[in-house]
Amino acid sequence: MAKTTSKEVAKFEGKGIIINHYTLRDPFTKWSKVKITLYTDRILFEFENKSIEAELKYIVDVGAELPRRAIEIAKSTLDDIKYYSSITIQLPDSDKDIIGFAPETSLYGKTLINSFLKKVFYLLLNKKEVKVQYGVIKGGSVDPSAKWEDGILVFAQRPVKKGLKVVNELILAVAVTSGRKPKVYNLFSNLESISLEQKTVENEELTVLEIKQMKDGETVTSYIYIPERERLFVLRYIATLTKYGKLVKNLLPKTEDELISQLASETWSGDRIKSEVEQLEPEEQEILTALYTGISSLELPNVMGLDVDEVERILDRLIDKGYLKLVRIRKETELTEKGRAITNYIISNF
């Protein structure tokens, strides 16, 4: 890997974890000290006993939620990961590695993470080519002159209100490169909605983002085509570094936990799953819900206000019914696929 022209851009030091199909099954997987160094062409993760280096082109996701197992590991070792993020890489001929990272203490809040992520997104998105059709609909009226224009993603300085102060910050925008007059569209602020749509872009059917913004008291609708990898990064940027995260939540890839739960729910569906839930005692439903939300088996007596023996009897019943599996002899349990499906139904319907 050539390094002669590479320059250091940012560093992050805290605690981290490597998540893949192998480490999730390894009982010795834990959060440990990590130093992350971001260069102009690559990123380096240095753990106590392992280093991972990847060119930026091998980053496939930023800011994805960690699997529930990674959160449970942190709880079991009392690691403070109230605020965390992740970077997912996939090297050639390798499976994906999700590297979760968090500051040493949550006292720092999100500041350290967001400062580092801004630089990551800058390197991944700045000057990437896009096509934009700005202001197609304004206040309900279609503008027939709105054409597709060639552009690039840029980070432009804009005044941003921070509490009582207004400061200049670099924010993601679109600079138009076609035509005689240079233009910069501030597409990712004052957002009302974002959705994925199919549009004909220069005689080609493509997936684009439909962006609705409030401008001067009226809704302005624009469309932007961004290649798939960069589109994900733009959505993650909005989700992690702006106040519009809820608008893009349904456009983001489902986490591994959500996919497993969805698959199980599809298998255990309709009258069958309803019948299973109706046969559960209220305490059994409460315990399944508590485990589903990340509370460990050992925390259940205090959370539910029951004595240890009673909780263990309920856990035994849930294991016998196939909703839980025993992972350690001292009644440490985790939900099975059937258990996740049942609990997902309970949370969604009660």
C-alpha positions as CSV (number, residue, x, y, z in Angstrom):
1,M,0.0,0.0,0.0
2,A,1.6,3.3,-1.1
3,K,2.0,5.8,1.7
4,T,4.3,8.4,0.2
5,T,1.6,11.0,-0.4
6,S,-0.6,10.1,2.6
7,K,-1.2,12.7,5.3
8,E,-2.6,12.3,8.7
9,V,-6.0,14.0,9.0
10,A,-7.4,13.0,12.4
11,K,-7.0,10.7,15.4
12,F,-9.4,9.1,17.8
13,E,-8.4,7.4,21.0
14,G,-10.8,5.5,23.3
15,K,-12.1,2.0,23.5
16,G,-13.2,-0.2,20.6
17,I,-14.4,-3.6,19.5
18,I,-14.0,-5.7,16.3
19,I,-17.3,-7.3,15.3
20,N,-17.6,-10.1,12.8
21,H,-19.1,-13.6,12.6
22,Y,-16.1,-15.0,14.5
23,T,-15.7,-12.5,17.3
24,L,-19.4,-12.6,18.1
25,R,-19.1,-16.3,18.9
26,D,-15.8,-15.8,20.8
27,P,-16.5,-15.7,24.6
28,F,-13.3,-13.7,25.0
29,T,-14.3,-10.8,22.7
30,K,-14.3,-7.6,24.7
31,W,-13.9,-3.8,24.4
32,S,-10.3,-2.7,24.6
33,K,-8.2,0.4,24.0
34,V,-8.0,1.5,20.4
35,K,-6.3,4.3,18.5
36,I,-7.8,5.2,15.1
37,T,-5.7,7.3,12.7
38,L,-7.4,8.7,9.6
39,Y,-5.2,9.5,6.7
40,T,-6.0,11.1,3.3
41,D,-6.0,7.6,1.7
42,R,-6.5,5.1,4.4
43,I,-7.6,4.4,8.0
44,L,-5.7,2.5,10.7
45,F,-7.2,0.8,13.8
46,E,-4.6,-0.1,16.4
47,F,-5.8,-2.4,19.2
48,E,-3.7,-3.8,22.0
49,N,-3.1,-7.0,20.2
50,K,-4.2,-6.4,16.6
51,S,-4.1,-3.7,13.9
52,I,-6.4,-3.3,10.9
53,E,-5.5,-1.0,8.0
54,A,-7.7,-0.3,5.0
55,E,-7.7,2.1,2.1
56,L,-10.7,4.4,2.2
57,K,-12.2,2.7,-0.8
58,Y,-12.8,-0.4,1.4
59,I,-15.0,1.5,3.9
60,V,-18.5,0.3,3.2
61,D,-20.5,2.0,6.1
62,V,-20.1,4.6,8.8
63,G,-22.2,5.0,11.9
64,A,-24.1,1.7,11.7
65,E,-25.7,0.5,14.9
66,L,-23.7,-2.2,16.6
67,P,-25.2,-5.7,17.1
68,R,-26.9,-6.2,20.4
69,R,-24.2,-8.7,21.4
70,A,-21.5,-5.9,21.3
71,I,-23.7,-3.8,23.7
72,E,-24.1,-6.8,26.0
73,I,-20.4,-7.4,26.1
74,A,-19.8,-3.8,27.2
75,K,-22.5,-4.1,30.0
76,S,-21.0,-7.3,31.3
77,T,-17.6,-5.6,31.7
78,L,-19.0,-2.3,32.9
79,D,-17.6,-0.5,29.9
80,D,-19.2,3.0,29.4
81,I,-20.3,3.1,25.8
82,K,-23.3,5.4,26.1
83,Y,-22.0,7.2,23.0
84,Y,-20.5,5.1,20.3
85,S,-20.1,4.9,16.5
86,S,-18.8,2.4,14.0
87,I,-16.9,2.1,10.8
88,T,-17.4,-1.0,8.6
89,I,-14.7,-2.2,6.3
90,Q,-14.6,-5.0,3.8
91,L,-11.1,-5.9,2.5
92,P,-10.7,-7.9,-0.7
93,D,-11.6,-11.6,-0.2
94,S,-12.6,-10.9,3.4
95,D,-15.8,-10.7,5.4
96,K,-17.0,-7.4,6.8
97,D,-15.5,-6.1,10.0
98,I,-17.5,-3.6,12.0
99,I,-15.2,-1.6,14.3
100,G,-17.2,0.0,17.1
101,F,-15.5,2.8,19.0
102,A,-16.4,5.0,21.9
103,P,-14.6,7.7,24.0
104,E,-13.1,6.6,27.3
105,T,-16.0,8.1,29.2
106,S,-19.4,9.4,28.2
107,L,-18.6,12.6,30.0
108,Y,-17.2,13.8,26.7
109,G,-20.6,13.3,25.1
110,K,-20.8,13.0,21.3
111,T,-18.2,15.8,20.7
112,L,-15.2,13.6,20.2
113,I,-17.1,11.1,18.0
114,N,-18.8,13.7,15.9
115,S,-15.6,15.7,15.4
116,F,-13.9,12.5,14.1
117,L,-16.8,11.5,11.9
118,K,-17.0,14.9,10.2
119,K,-13.5,14.3,8.9
120,V,-14.3,10.8,7.8
121,F,-17.3,12.0,5.9
122,Y,-15.3,14.8,4.3
123,L,-12.8,12.3,2.9
124,L,-15.5,9.9,1.7
125,L,-17.8,12.5,0.1
126,N,-16.0,15.7,-0.9
127,K,-15.9,16.2,-4.7
128,K,-17.8,13.0,-5.5
129,E,-19.9,13.4,-8.7
130,V,-23.7,13.7,-8.5
131,K,-26.6,14.8,-10.7
132,V,-29.1,17.3,-9.3
133,Q,-32.5,18.6,-10.4
134,Y,-33.1,21.5,-8.1
135,G,-36.5,23.1,-7.3
136,V,-38.6,20.9,-9.6
137,I,-41.7,21.8,-7.5
138,K,-42.0,25.0,-5.6
139,G,-45.0,25.6,-3.4
140,G,-47.0,23.1,-5.4
141,S,-46.1,24.5,-8.8
142,V,-43.9,22.5,-11.2
143,D,-41.0,24.4,-12.7
144,P,-40.7,23.2,-16.3
145,S,-37.3,24.8,-16.6
146,A,-35.7,22.6,-13.9
147,K,-33.2,20.4,-15.6
148,W,-30.7,17.8,-14.5
149,E,-27.3,19.4,-13.8
150,D,-23.9,17.8,-13.2
151,G,-22.5,18.6,-9.8
152,I,-20.2,17.5,-7.0
153,L,-20.7,17.1,-3.3
154,V,-18.9,19.8,-1.3
155,F,-18.5,21.0,2.2
156,A,-19.4,24.7,2.3
157,Q,-19.1,27.1,5.1
158,R,-22.5,28.2,6.4
159,P,-23.7,29.9,9.6
160,V,-25.1,27.4,12.0
161,K,-26.9,28.3,15.3
162,K,-25.3,26.6,18.3
163,G,-27.4,27.5,21.4
164,L,-27.4,31.3,21.6
165,K,-24.4,31.6,19.2
166,V,-24.1,31.5,15.4
167,V,-20.9,29.9,14.2
168,N,-19.6,29.1,10.8
169,E,-19.4,25.3,10.1
170,L,-18.6,23.1,7.1
171,I,-21.9,21.5,6.0
172,L,-22.6,19.1,3.1
173,A,-23.9,20.8,0.0
174,V,-24.0,20.4,-3.8
175,A,-22.0,22.5,-6.2
176,V,-23.2,22.6,-9.8
177,T,-20.3,22.2,-12.3
178,S,-22.4,22.4,-15.6
179,G,-23.4,25.8,-17.0
180,R,-21.6,29.1,-17.0
181,K,-22.6,30.4,-13.6
182,P,-21.4,28.4,-10.5
183,K,-24.1,27.6,-8.0
184,V,-24.1,25.9,-4.6
185,Y,-27.3,24.2,-3.5
186,N,-27.8,23.8,0.3
187,L,-29.8,20.5,-0.1
188,F,-29.4,19.0,3.3
189,S,-30.9,21.6,5.7
190,N,-34.4,22.8,6.5
191,L,-35.5,19.3,5.6
192,E,-39.2,18.2,5.6
193,S,-38.8,14.7,4.1
194,I,-36.4,12.5,2.2
195,S,-37.4,9.4,0.2
196,L,-36.0,7.1,-2.5
197,E,-37.6,7.4,-5.9
198,Q,-37.1,6.0,-9.4
199,K,-36.4,8.8,-12.0
200,T,-35.3,9.0,-15.6
201,V,-31.9,10.7,-15.5
202,E,-30.6,11.5,-19.0
203,N,-32.4,8.5,-20.5
204,E,-31.5,6.1,-17.7
205,E,-33.8,4.9,-15.0
206,L,-32.0,5.5,-11.7
207,T,-32.7,5.5,-7.9
208,V,-32.6,9.1,-6.6
209,L,-33.2,10.9,-3.4
210,E,-36.3,13.1,-3.4
211,I,-35.6,16.0,-1.0
212,K,-38.3,18.3,0.3
213,Q,-37.2,21.5,2.1
214,M,-38.9,24.5,3.6
215,K,-37.6,27.6,1.8
216,D,-39.1,31.1,2.3
217,G,-42.3,29.6,3.7
218,E,-43.0,27.1,0.9
219,T,-42.0,23.5,0.2
220,V,-39.3,23.1,-2.5
221,T,-38.8,19.6,-4.0
222,S,-35.5,18.6,-5.6
223,Y,-34.0,15.3,-6.8
224,I,-30.4,14.2,-6.6
225,Y,-28.7,11.1,-8.0
226,I,-25.8,9.9,-5.9
227,P,-23.9,6.5,-6.7
228,E,-25.1,3.8,-4.2
229,R,-22.0,3.8,-1.9
230,E,-21.9,7.6,-1.6
231,R,-25.7,7.7,-1.2
232,L,-25.4,5.5,1.9
233,F,-22.7,7.8,3.3
234,V,-24.9,10.9,2.7
235,L,-27.8,9.2,4.6
236,R,-25.4,8.3,7.4
237,Y,-24.1,11.9,7.5
238,I,-27.7,13.2,7.9
239,A,-28.5,10.5,10.5
240,T,-25.4,11.1,12.7
241,L,-24.4,14.8,12.2
242,T,-27.7,16.6,11.7
243,K,-31.0,16.9,13.5
244,Y,-32.9,15.2,10.7
245,G,-31.9,11.6,11.6
246,K,-35.5,10.4,12.0
247,L,-36.3,11.4,8.4
248,V,-33.7,8.9,7.0
249,K,-34.1,6.1,9.5
250,N,-36.2,3.9,7.2
251,L,-33.8,4.5,4.3
252,L,-30.9,3.0,6.1
253,P,-29.9,-0.7,6.0
254,K,-31.4,-2.8,8.7
255,T,-29.0,-3.9,11.4
256,E,-28.1,-7.6,11.7
257,D,-30.4,-7.8,14.8
258,E,-33.3,-6.3,12.9
259,L,-32.8,-8.7,10.0
260,I,-32.8,-11.7,12.3
261,S,-35.9,-10.5,14.1
262,Q,-37.7,-9.8,10.8
263,L,-36.8,-13.2,9.4
264,A,-38.0,-14.9,12.6
265,S,-41.2,-12.8,12.6
266,E,-41.9,-13.8,9.0
267,T,-41.5,-17.5,10.0
268,W,-43.5,-17.1,13.2
269,S,-46.4,-14.9,11.9
270,G,-50.1,-14.4,12.0
271,D,-52.3,-16.6,14.2
272,R,-49.5,-18.8,15.3
273,I,-47.4,-16.1,16.9
274,K,-50.5,-14.5,18.5
275,S,-51.4,-17.9,20.0
276,E,-47.9,-18.3,21.4
277,V,-48.1,-14.8,23.0
278,E,-51.5,-15.4,24.6
279,Q,-50.1,-18.5,26.3
280,L,-47.4,-16.5,28.1
281,E,-47.8,-15.3,31.6
282,P,-47.4,-11.5,32.2
283,E,-44.1,-12.0,34.0
284,E,-42.8,-14.1,31.1
285,Q,-43.7,-11.3,28.7
286,E,-42.0,-8.7,30.9
287,I,-38.8,-10.8,31.1
288,L,-38.7,-11.3,27.4
289,T,-39.2,-7.6,26.8
290,A,-36.5,-6.7,29.3
291,L,-34.0,-9.1,27.7
292,Y,-34.9,-7.8,24.2
293,T,-34.0,-4.2,25.3
294,G,-30.6,-5.3,26.5
295,I,-31.1,-5.9,30.2
296,S,-29.0,-8.9,31.3
297,S,-30.4,-12.0,33.0
298,L,-28.5,-11.1,36.2
299,E,-30.1,-7.7,36.3
300,L,-33.7,-9.0,36.1
301,P,-34.4,-9.5,39.8
302,N,-33.7,-5.8,40.6
303,V,-35.4,-4.5,37.5
304,M,-38.6,-6.6,38.1
305,G,-38.6,-6.5,41.8
306,L,-38.7,-10.3,42.1
307,D,-36.4,-12.6,44.1
308,V,-33.7,-14.5,42.3
309,D,-35.3,-17.9,42.7
310,E,-38.6,-16.7,41.1
311,V,-36.7,-15.1,38.2
312,E,-34.8,-18.4,37.7
313,R,-38.0,-20.4,37.6
314,I,-39.4,-18.1,34.9
315,L,-36.2,-18.3,32.9
316,D,-36.3,-22.1,33.1
317,R,-39.9,-22.1,31.7
318,L,-38.9,-19.8,28.9
319,I,-35.9,-22.0,28.1
320,D,-38.2,-25.1,28.0
321,K,-40.6,-23.2,25.6
322,G,-37.7,-22.4,23.3
323,Y,-37.7,-18.6,23.7
324,L,-34.3,-18.5,25.5
325,K,-31.1,-20.4,25.4
326,L,-28.6,-20.8,28.2
327,V,-25.3,-19.3,27.4
328,R,-23.6,-19.7,30.8
329,I,-24.4,-22.1,33.6
330,R,-25.3,-19.2,36.1
331,K,-28.6,-18.5,34.2
332,E,-27.1,-16.1,31.7
333,T,-29.5,-16.4,28.8
334,E,-30.1,-14.8,25.4
335,L,-33.2,-14.8,23.2
336,T,-33.5,-17.4,20.5
337,E,-34.9,-16.5,17.0
338,K,-38.3,-17.7,18.2
339,G,-37.9,-15.6,21.3
340,R,-37.0,-12.5,19.3
341,A,-40.0,-13.0,17.1
342,I,-42.4,-13.4,20.0
343,T,-41.0,-10.4,21.8
344,N,-41.0,-8.2,18.7
345,Y,-44.7,-9.0,18.4
346,I,-45.3,-8.2,22.1
347,I,-43.6,-4.8,21.8
348,S,-45.4,-4.0,18.5
349,N,-48.9,-4.9,19.7
350,F,-49.2,-4.1,23.4
